[in-house]
């Protein structure tokens, strides 16, 4: 069998910092995405449905980060371990996706 190279063209790092940022720092112009993704993930945080949007409006951001981080620790992977997993899967290259949502 031929060996194929694997290239991950949209690679989010599963570190605690990145996962917390994905949940907490969604800018207002992307709020609609919560309607698509959040209901399927809310149970991980012990939050029902779209209550995250309510929390984002009523809980100070640093406090919300602490709440989310406490739930994300079990889901996150240290960068060194993640790179090892990519190596094991045969991923030769991964494009780290990043954007600054605060720049319009």
N, C-alpha and C positions, 0 to 999 in steps of 0.2 A: 504494500500500500504506500502511495506517495505521502510524504509529509507536507502538510500545509502550514503556512504561517498564519497566525491569528493576530488580527489587529482590532483592538477595541476602539471604536471611533467616538465613543461618548462615555468616558470613564469618570464616574464620581468616586472620589476617595471615600471609603466607608469609615472614616475616622469620626470620633465623637464630635469634634469641632464642626466638621462639614455637615454631619447629619443634623445637629442642632441648628446650624445656620439655615439649612434647607427648610426646616419647619418654622423657625421663629422669624427669619428675616425676609420672608416673601414680601416684596414691595406692594403697595396698594394697587398698582396697575396690573398685578398678576393675581389679585385676590380671587378671581374666577377659577383659577386652577384648584383652589381648595375644594370646590364643589365636585371636582373630578377625582382627585386623589385622596383627600383627607378622610372621607367616610370609610374607606377601606383600611385606613391605618389608625384611626382614632382609638380603637380599643387597646393599642399598644401603650398609649399614654393614659389609659383610664378615663378618657374623655369621649363623650358620645357625639356622633354626627359632626355638625359644624360648630360645636362649642369652642373650637380653637380660635375661630374668628372673634368670638365674644371675649375669650381670654386675652387675645392680642389687643383688644380695645380697652380692657379693664385692668390688666395686670402689667406692672412696669416691666420693660423688656428684660432687664437683668434678672428679675425674679422669674419671668417666664423661661428664660434660658436655663436657670437652675432646675426648674420643674422638668423641662424637656430633657435636659442632660441626665438627670437621675434615671429617666426611663431609657435613654439611648445607650447607656453604658453597656448593656447586655447585647445590643445590636451592632455596636461599633467594632472595628478591627484596627489594631495599631498598623501604621503604614508599613513597617517591616514585614509583618505577617501577611498583609495584603499583597505586597510585592512577591512574597514567596508563593502565595496562592496563584497569582498570575503566571509565575514561572512554572508551577506544577501543571497548569492547564495548557501550557504552550503558547501563552500570549507573548509575542515578541515585542509589540509596541502597543501603547495605550495613549490615547489623546485625552489629556486631563481637561475636562470642560470647566470653564470658569467664565463668569461674567460679573460685572459690577451693576447690580440692579438699581443702584441709586443714581446712576448717570442716565439721563433721559435721551 
